Amino acid sequence: MKLKNYLMVPVVIALAFLIQPLTTWAEERYTELQNFSKILNLIQQYYVDPVDTKKLVTGAIKGMLRELDPHTNYMPPDIFKDFESETAGEFGGLGIEISVQNNILTIISPIEDTPAWKAGIKPGDRVVAIDGQSTKGFTLVEASSLLKGKNGEPIVLSVIRDSSDKPLDIRIVRGQVKIKSVKAVQLDNGYLYVRITSFIESTSKELEKTLADYAKGKKMEGILLDLRKNPGGLLEQAIKVSDLFIKEGVIVSTIGRDPKSKEVSSATKNAPYPDVPIVVLINEYSASASEIVAGALQDNKRAVVVGERSFGKGSVQSVIKLGDGSGLKLTVARYYTPSGISIQSEGIKPDIEIEEVDSALFAKAITDKKSQREKDITGHLKSENEKKKTRAEKAREEKDSMAWWKDLASKKDNDLSESEKLFKADYQAYQAYSYLKAWKTLKKFN
C-alpha cells in the first residue's frame, strides 16, 4: 500500500491491525464483525435476487465512512486514478472544489479559467442535482463520479444561490483543465500583485520564478498576495510557499489521535524574501492550503492579513493506495498555526477586515456622494496650511486613495493599464494595496 499526504505533513499510520489475528481485537469488535459476516452470508443465500458481493462490501465501506467526516472517502480505482492526476495540475473535468455542508453538496470555489469558472459557477453554490439526478445524501466521491466525464461532454448542474429564488440550471462543457496556479500583475514603484489560484505540484516554483523575474534590476517594495477563492491543494506546496518569506520559525504543525505524535514543519532558513512587506488577502472561500499560508505568515508577523474570515478547513487527510488500485482518503489529524491554534471550523481571522463590495455599485455611490466637509465647499475660507501648500503638494493630496479610485472608476477599460483594470474591478484588492503601501507606518504600531 502506498501512502501519500495531499493536505498535510507526513503522518505515520499503523496499518498492521489490518492483518493482525482477530483474536487480538476487543471482544466487542469481534462480535460486530461476526454480525457483519453473518448478515452478508444471509443476503448471499436468501435475498430475493442474486447479489454482487463486491458491490455489497463496497456499499458497506461507504456506509461506514459516512459515520466519520465529509473528507474521509473511499475511491474506486477509476476515481482514484483521476484524483492522482488532478494534483499534477492538468486533468479533464469542470475545475471545481466541492464539499458537503449540512448534507448539501456545496461549491467551495471554481478554479480560475476552468469550464466551471467560465460557465458562471460561484463559490457557495449549493448543487441540488447533476443532470437531473438529485444529490441528496451524496458523498464527495459519488458526486465526483458524476461530475467526471469525457472532454467535450456537457453537464447540467442545478444550483441554489442566495441571490436567486429558484434553482438555476447551469450548463458546463467538460474540458481539459490545465491550471495556471500563479498569476501576477505589476503595480507601481516596486509593488507586485500575485494571485495563487490553487496549490498544485508546480505552485512554489511558479511563484519563485515570478518573484525573481520581477525583482531583476529593481527593489521589491511589497507583495499583495491574493488567496481569495483558493480552495487549497497540496500541503507540501503551502509549506514551500510560506518558506519563501519566513526566515525562521514554525510554518505549520499537525496533531493526530495521539497528542504525542505532533509533527512540526519549520522554515528552512533559506527564504529569499524574508523582509519584503506582504499583505495577504483572504475571504470565506480561502481554504485548506491557503489557510496554512495565511496563518503561517500572520503568526510569524511576516504579513498583514486582510479581508474576510477564511473557510476553516483544518483537517489532515492521508491518501492510501490499496492493492486493487482503489484508494482511501482518511482524516488523520488536525493542523495548527504556529501559535498553536486549530483553524478547523474556525478559519483564519484577518488582522483587518475588508468586506467585499460590488465595485460598480461602490463607484456609483462615491461618485454621487455629496460634499460633507468644509474644505469640499466651493469658495471655502482656506486654512493657513492650505495657503502654504505648493501646486505639487496639492496635486499629491488630490491623488489620495479614494479620489484616485473614484477617478479610475470613471475611465474606460481601454484607457487603463493592467493594474488599473485590476483595481477598478476589485475595490477590496485596492484597499488591501493601500494597506501594503502604508506598511512602514503600520509597523510603527507593532
C-alpha positions as CSV (number, residue, x, y, z in Angstrom):
1,M,0.0,0.0,0.0
2,K,1.2,3.5,-0.9
3,L,0.7,6.4,1.5
4,K,0.7,10.0,0.3
5,N,-0.4,13.1,2.1
6,Y,-2.2,15.7,0.0
7,L,-3.1,18.3,2.6
8,M,-0.7,17.9,5.5
9,V,2.8,16.8,6.6
10,P,3.5,13.1,6.5
11,V,1.7,11.2,9.2
12,V,2.7,7.6,10.0
13,I,-0.3,5.4,10.2
14,A,-0.1,2.0,11.7
15,L,-1.9,-0.4,9.4
16,A,-0.7,-3.6,10.9
17,F,-4.1,-4.1,12.6
18,L,-5.5,-5.0,9.2
19,I,-3.6,-8.2,9.2
20,Q,-3.5,-9.0,12.9
21,P,-5.5,-12.1,14.1
22,L,-9.0,-11.2,15.1
23,T,-8.3,-12.8,18.5
24,T,-6.2,-9.7,19.4
25,W,-9.2,-7.4,18.9
26,A,-11.5,-6.5,21.7
27,E,-14.4,-8.9,22.1
28,E,-16.9,-6.3,21.2
29,R,-15.3,-5.6,17.9
30,Y,-15.1,-9.3,17.2
31,T,-18.8,-9.7,17.8
32,E,-19.6,-6.8,15.5
33,L,-17.5,-8.3,12.7
34,Q,-19.2,-11.7,13.2
35,N,-22.6,-9.9,12.8
36,F,-21.4,-8.3,9.6
37,S,-20.2,-11.6,8.2
38,K,-23.4,-13.3,9.2
39,I,-25.6,-10.6,7.6
40,L,-23.5,-10.8,4.4
41,N,-23.9,-14.6,4.3
42,L,-27.7,-14.3,4.8
43,I,-28.0,-11.8,2.0
44,Q,-26.0,-14.0,-0.3
45,Q,-28.2,-17.1,0.5
46,Y,-31.7,-15.8,0.8
47,Y,-32.1,-12.3,-0.8
48,V,-34.8,-12.5,-3.4
49,D,-32.4,-11.7,-6.3
50,P,-28.8,-12.7,-6.9
51,V,-26.4,-10.2,-5.4
52,D,-22.9,-8.8,-6.3
53,T,-20.8,-9.5,-3.2
54,K,-18.2,-6.9,-4.2
55,K,-20.9,-4.3,-4.6
56,L,-22.3,-5.1,-1.1
57,V,-18.9,-4.8,0.5
58,T,-18.2,-1.5,-1.3
59,G,-21.5,-0.2,-0.1
60,A,-20.7,-1.3,3.5
61,I,-17.4,0.6,3.3
62,K,-19.1,3.7,2.1
63,G,-21.7,3.5,4.8
64,M,-19.0,3.1,7.5
65,L,-17.2,6.1,6.2
66,R,-20.3,8.2,6.2
67,E,-20.2,7.9,10.0
68,L,-17.0,9.9,10.0
69,D,-16.4,13.3,8.3
70,P,-17.1,14.5,4.8
71,H,-13.5,14.5,3.8
72,T,-13.0,10.8,4.5
73,N,-13.9,8.8,1.4
74,Y,-13.3,5.6,-0.4
75,M,-12.3,6.0,-4.1
76,P,-12.8,3.1,-6.6
77,P,-9.9,2.6,-9.0
78,D,-11.1,4.8,-11.8
79,I,-11.9,7.7,-9.4
80,F,-8.6,7.3,-7.6
81,K,-6.7,7.5,-10.9
82,D,-8.5,10.8,-11.7
83,F,-7.7,12.0,-8.2
84,E,-4.0,11.4,-8.6
85,S,-4.0,13.3,-12.0
86,E,-5.7,16.4,-10.6
87,T,-2.8,17.2,-8.3
88,A,-0.4,17.4,-11.3
89,G,-2.3,20.4,-12.5
90,E,-3.8,19.0,-15.7
91,F,-6.9,16.9,-15.9
92,G,-10.3,16.6,-17.6
93,G,-13.4,17.9,-15.9
94,L,-15.1,21.0,-14.6
95,G,-12.5,22.6,-12.4
96,I,-14.4,23.0,-9.1
97,E,-13.6,22.2,-5.4
98,I,-16.6,20.7,-3.7
99,S,-17.6,19.9,-0.1
100,V,-20.6,18.6,1.8
101,Q,-22.0,21.2,4.1
102,N,-25.1,20.4,6.2
103,N,-25.6,17.3,4.0
104,I,-25.7,19.5,0.8
105,L,-23.2,19.3,-2.0
106,T,-21.6,22.8,-2.0
107,I,-19.1,24.6,-4.2
108,I,-16.1,25.8,-2.2
109,S,-14.7,27.6,-5.3
110,P,-14.4,27.2,-9.0
111,I,-10.8,27.3,-10.2
112,E,-10.0,30.3,-12.4
113,D,-10.1,29.9,-16.2
114,T,-11.7,26.4,-16.0
115,P,-15.0,25.3,-17.6
116,A,-16.9,25.8,-14.4
117,W,-15.5,29.3,-13.9
118,K,-16.3,30.4,-17.4
119,A,-19.9,29.0,-17.1
120,G,-20.6,31.1,-14.1
121,I,-20.4,28.7,-11.2
122,K,-20.0,30.8,-8.0
123,P,-18.5,29.9,-4.6
124,G,-21.2,28.9,-2.2
125,D,-23.5,27.5,-4.9
126,R,-25.4,24.5,-3.5
127,V,-25.7,21.7,-6.1
128,V,-29.1,20.0,-5.7
129,A,-29.0,18.0,-8.9
130,I,-26.5,16.8,-11.5
131,D,-28.0,16.1,-14.9
132,G,-31.4,15.9,-13.2
133,Q,-30.3,13.4,-10.6
134,S,-30.8,14.6,-7.0
135,T,-27.6,14.9,-5.0
136,K,-29.3,14.3,-1.7
137,G,-27.2,12.1,0.5
138,F,-24.3,12.0,-1.9
139,T,-20.7,11.6,-0.7
140,L,-17.9,13.6,-2.3
141,V,-16.8,10.6,-4.2
142,E,-20.3,9.8,-5.5
143,A,-20.6,13.4,-6.7
144,S,-17.2,13.3,-8.3
145,S,-18.1,10.2,-10.3
146,L,-21.0,12.0,-11.9
147,L,-19.1,15.2,-12.5
148,K,-16.3,13.4,-14.3
149,G,-16.6,12.7,-18.0
150,K,-15.1,12.9,-21.4
151,N,-13.8,16.2,-22.7
152,G,-16.5,18.0,-24.7
153,E,-19.4,16.3,-23.0
154,P,-21.9,18.7,-21.4
155,I,-23.3,18.5,-17.9
156,V,-26.0,20.5,-16.2
157,L,-25.7,21.5,-12.5
158,S,-28.8,22.6,-10.8
159,V,-27.7,25.1,-8.1
160,I,-29.4,27.1,-5.4
161,R,-27.8,30.6,-5.0
162,D,-28.6,33.0,-2.2
163,S,-29.3,35.7,-4.8
164,S,-31.9,33.6,-6.6
165,D,-35.4,32.5,-5.6
166,K,-35.3,29.2,-7.5
167,P,-32.7,26.7,-8.7
168,L,-30.5,27.7,-11.6
169,D,-29.6,25.2,-14.3
170,I,-26.0,25.9,-15.4
171,R,-24.7,24.0,-18.5
172,I,-21.0,23.3,-18.5
173,V,-19.0,21.6,-21.2
174,R,-16.3,19.4,-19.7
175,G,-12.8,20.2,-20.9
176,Q,-9.1,19.7,-20.3
177,V,-8.4,21.6,-17.1
178,K,-4.9,23.0,-17.1
179,I,-4.4,25.1,-14.0
180,K,-2.2,28.2,-14.1
181,S,-1.5,28.4,-10.4
182,V,0.2,31.7,-10.2
183,K,-0.9,35.0,-11.8
184,A,0.8,38.3,-11.4
185,V,0.2,41.9,-12.2
186,Q,2.9,44.6,-11.9
187,L,1.8,47.5,-9.9
188,D,3.8,50.7,-9.5
189,N,7.0,51.7,-7.7
190,G,8.2,48.1,-7.0
191,Y,4.9,46.6,-5.9
192,L,3.6,43.3,-7.2
193,Y,0.1,41.7,-7.1
194,V,0.3,37.9,-7.0
195,R,-2.7,35.6,-7.1
196,I,-2.4,31.9,-6.2
197,T,-5.5,30.1,-7.6
198,S,-4.7,26.7,-6.1
199,F,-1.8,24.7,-4.7
200,I,-0.6,22.1,-7.2
201,E,2.8,20.5,-7.7
202,S,4.3,23.4,-9.6
203,T,3.0,26.3,-7.4
204,S,6.1,27.1,-5.4
205,K,8.4,27.0,-8.4
206,E,6.0,29.2,-10.4
207,L,5.8,31.7,-7.6
208,E,9.6,31.8,-7.1
209,K,10.2,32.4,-10.8
210,T,7.5,35.1,-10.9
211,L,9.1,36.9,-8.0
212,A,12.7,36.5,-9.3
213,D,11.7,37.8,-12.7
214,Y,10.1,40.9,-11.2
215,A,12.9,41.6,-8.8
216,K,15.5,41.7,-11.6
217,G,17.1,45.2,-11.6
218,K,14.7,46.7,-9.1
219,K,14.0,46.8,-5.4
220,M,10.8,44.9,-4.4
221,E,8.8,47.2,-2.2
222,G,5.9,44.9,-1.4
223,I,3.8,42.0,-2.4
224,L,0.0,41.8,-2.4
225,L,-0.7,38.1,-2.1
226,D,-4.3,37.2,-3.1
227,L,-5.5,33.9,-1.7
228,R,-9.2,34.6,-2.1
229,K,-11.4,31.8,-3.5
230,N,-8.3,29.5,-3.3
231,P,-9.7,26.0,-2.4
232,G,-6.3,24.7,-1.3
233,G,-4.4,21.7,-2.6
234,L,-1.0,20.2,-1.7
235,L,0.3,20.8,1.8
236,E,3.9,20.5,0.7
237,Q,3.4,23.4,-1.7
238,A,1.8,25.5,1.1
239,I,4.9,24.9,3.2
240,K,7.3,25.8,0.3
241,V,5.4,29.0,-0.5
242,S,5.5,30.1,3.2
243,D,9.2,29.2,3.2
244,L,9.9,31.8,0.6
245,F,9.0,34.6,3.0
246,I,9.7,33.2,6.5
247,K,13.4,33.2,7.6
248,E,12.9,31.0,10.7
249,G,10.1,29.6,12.8
250,V,7.3,27.1,12.6
251,I,5.1,27.1,9.5
252,V,2.5,24.5,10.5
253,S,2.1,21.6,12.8
254,T,-0.3,18.6,13.0
255,I,-1.6,16.5,15.9
256,G,-3.4,13.2,15.3
257,R,-5.3,10.9,17.6
258,D,-2.2,10.7,19.9
259,P,-1.3,14.2,21.2
260,K,2.3,13.0,21.5
261,S,2.5,12.4,17.7
262,K,2.8,16.1,16.9
263,E,4.5,16.8,13.6
264,V,6.1,20.2,13.0
265,S,7.2,21.8,9.7
266,S,9.6,24.7,10.1
267,A,11.2,27.3,7.8
268,T,14.5,26.1,6.2
269,K,16.2,29.4,6.9
270,N,16.8,29.9,3.1
271,A,13.9,32.4,2.5
272,P,14.9,34.6,-0.5
273,Y,12.3,37.3,0.5
274,P,12.4,37.4,4.4
275,D,11.9,41.2,4.7
276,V,9.7,42.2,1.8
277,P,6.4,43.7,3.1
278,I,3.4,41.4,2.4
279,V,-0.3,41.9,2.6
280,V,-2.3,38.7,2.3
281,L,-5.9,38.9,1.0
282,I,-8.3,36.1,2.1
283,N,-12.1,35.5,2.1
284,E,-14.6,32.9,3.2
285,Y,-13.6,30.7,0.2
286,S,-9.9,30.6,1.1
287,A,-9.5,27.0,2.3
288,S,-7.0,24.4,3.4
289,A,-3.5,25.0,2.0
290,S,-4.3,28.7,1.5
291,E,-5.2,29.0,5.2
292,I,-1.9,27.3,6.1
293,V,0.0,30.1,4.2
294,A,-2.1,32.9,5.7
295,G,-1.8,31.5,9.2
296,A,2.0,31.0,8.9
297,L,2.7,34.5,7.6
298,Q,0.3,36.0,10.1
299,D,1.7,34.2,13.2
300,N,5.3,34.8,12.2
301,K,4.5,38.5,11.8
302,R,5.6,38.4,8.2
303,A,2.3,39.7,6.7
304,V,-0.8,41.7,7.5
305,V,-3.8,39.5,6.7
306,V,-6.8,41.4,5.4
307,G,-10.2,40.6,4.0
308,E,-12.8,38.2,5.5
309,R,-12.5,35.1,7.8
310,S,-11.4,32.1,5.8
311,F,-13.3,28.8,5.2
312,G,-12.0,26.8,8.2
313,K,-10.8,23.5,6.6
314,G,-8.2,22.5,9.0
315,S,-8.2,18.7,8.9
316,V,-5.5,16.4,7.6
317,Q,-6.1,13.7,5.0
318,S,-3.8,10.9,4.1
319,V,-4.4,9.1,0.9
320,I,-3.7,5.3,1.0
321,K,-3.5,3.4,-2.3
322,L,-4.9,0.0,-1.9
323,G,-3.9,-3.2,-3.7
324,D,-6.7,-3.2,-6.3
325,G,-5.9,0.4,-7.4
326,S,-8.6,1.9,-5.3
327,G,-7.8,4.5,-2.5
328,L,-8.8,5.6,0.9
329,K,-8.8,9.3,1.8
330,L,-8.7,9.3,5.6
331,T,-8.8,12.2,8.0
332,V,-5.9,11.5,10.4
333,A,-5.1,14.8,12.2
334,R,-5.8,18.5,12.6
335,Y,-3.4,21.2,11.6
336,Y,-2.4,24.1,13.8
337,T,-1.0,27.5,13.0
338,P,2.5,28.5,14.5
339,S,0.7,30.0,17.6
340,G,-0.9,26.6,18.3
341,I,-4.4,27.5,17.1
342,S,-6.5,24.9,15.2
343,I,-8.4,26.5,12.4
344,Q,-10.8,23.6,11.8
345,S,-14.3,25.1,11.5
346,E,-12.9,28.5,12.7
347,G,-10.8,29.8,9.9
348,I,-8.2,32.5,9.8
349,K,-9.3,35.8,11.3
350,P,-7.9,38.7,9.3
351,D,-5.9,41.4,11.1
352,I,-8.0,44.0,9.2
353,E,-11.5,43.1,8.0
354,I,-12.4,44.3,4.5
355,E,-15.8,43.4,3.2
356,E,-16.2,42.5,-0.4
357,V,-18.2,45.1,-2.3
358,D,-19.6,45.4,-5.8
359,S,-17.1,47.7,-7.4
360,A,-19.6,49.2,-9.9
361,L,-22.2,50.0,-7.2
362,F,-19.5,51.4,-5.0
363,A,-18.1,53.6,-7.7
364,K,-21.6,55.0,-8.3
365,A,-22.1,55.6,-4.6
366,I,-18.9,57.6,-4.1
367,T,-19.4,59.5,-7.4
368,D,-22.9,60.5,-6.2
369,K,-21.7,61.3,-2.7
370,K,-22.3,64.9,-1.7
371,S,-19.6,67.1,-0.1
372,Q,-19.7,66.8,3.6
373,R,-16.6,68.6,4.9
374,E,-15.9,72.3,5.0
375,K,-12.9,72.1,2.6
376,D,-15.2,70.4,0.0
377,I,-17.4,73.5,-0.3
378,T,-16.6,75.7,-3.3
379,G,-15.2,79.1,-2.2
380,H,-14.5,78.0,1.4
381,L,-12.2,80.0,3.7
382,K,-8.8,78.5,3.3
383,S,-6.7,77.4,6.3
384,E,-3.1,78.6,6.9
385,N,-1.9,75.1,5.8
386,E,-3.8,75.2,2.6
387,K,-2.4,78.6,1.7
388,K,1.2,77.4,2.2
389,K,0.8,74.3,0.0
390,T,2.6,74.2,-3.3
391,R,1.0,73.2,-6.5
392,A,2.8,69.8,-6.4
393,E,1.6,69.2,-2.8
394,K,-2.0,70.0,-3.8
395,A,-1.7,67.5,-6.7
396,R,-0.5,64.8,-4.4
397,E,-3.3,65.4,-2.0
398,E,-5.8,65.2,-4.7
399,K,-4.4,61.8,-5.5
400,D,-5.4,60.2,-2.2
401,S,-6.8,56.6,-2.3
402,M,-10.4,57.4,-2.6
403,A,-10.1,60.3,-5.1
404,W,-7.7,58.2,-7.2
405,W,-10.0,55.2,-7.3
406,K,-13.0,57.4,-7.9
407,D,-11.3,58.9,-11.0
408,L,-10.2,55.4,-12.1
409,A,-13.8,54.1,-11.9
410,S,-14.9,56.7,-14.3
411,K,-12.5,55.7,-17.1
412,K,-13.0,53.1,-19.8
413,D,-11.0,49.8,-19.7
414,N,-9.3,50.6,-23.0
415,D,-7.6,53.6,-21.4
416,L,-6.3,51.6,-18.3
417,S,-3.2,49.7,-17.5
418,E,-3.4,46.1,-16.2
419,S,-3.0,47.2,-12.6
420,E,-5.7,49.9,-13.1
421,K,-8.1,47.3,-14.6
422,L,-7.5,45.1,-11.6
423,F,-8.3,47.8,-9.1
424,K,-11.2,49.2,-11.0
425,A,-12.9,45.8,-10.9
426,D,-11.8,44.9,-7.4
427,Y,-12.0,47.6,-4.7
428,Q,-11.3,45.1,-2.0
429,A,-7.9,44.4,-3.6
430,Y,-7.3,48.1,-3.9
431,Q,-8.0,48.6,-0.2
432,A,-5.5,45.8,0.6
433,Y,-3.0,47.5,-1.7
434,S,-3.4,50.8,0.2
435,Y,-2.5,48.9,3.4
436,L,0.5,47.4,1.7
437,K,1.7,50.9,0.7
438,A,1.2,52.1,4.3
439,W,3.3,49.1,5.6
440,K,6.1,51.2,7.2
441,T,3.5,53.3,9.0
442,L,1.7,50.3,10.3
443,K,4.9,48.7,11.6
444,K,5.4,51.6,13.9
445,F,2.3,50.4,15.9
446,N,3.5,46.8,16.4
